[in-house]
Amino acid sequence: MSKSVISTLESDESRTASLRFLREKKGVSVAALCKKIGVKPSTVYGWESGRRKPRPDDYSRLADALELCHIEKVELFKWYVRVIR
């Protein structure tokens, strides 16, 4: 595979494996998500920007609050693993 194809695939994966992408795909605002999981907007913005790392229990609360299907949970897990490194 050429370098440009690989970088395109990596950027596509990082886009789809992101909290913001999944939240927006589900049509959930930051305010609504915060209300569902009991955190401040700055926490969600921090997770989405990579400035803050979510705890393990945050992953399951996010998956439940966003009502993710199995495939979307896998995408959220990819994001989670990437950001906690």
C-alpha positions, 0 to 999 in steps of 0.5 A: 500500500502506498504511503498516502493510502495508509495515511488516509486510512489512518486518518479515517480510522481516527475520525470514526474512532472518536467520541466526538464523531460518535456523539455527533452521529447519534445527534447528542449535544455535549450538554445532553451527554453531560446530563446523562453521565453526570459530568461537566461540559469541560470534561467531555470537551477535554475527552474529545480534544485529548486533553483529558483521559477518561476513566474505565467507568467513563467508557461504559457510561458513554456507551450506555448514554449514547445508546451504541450498537455493538459496532459503535461500541467497538469504535468507542473502545478503539478511541478509548484505548488510543487516548488512555495510552 
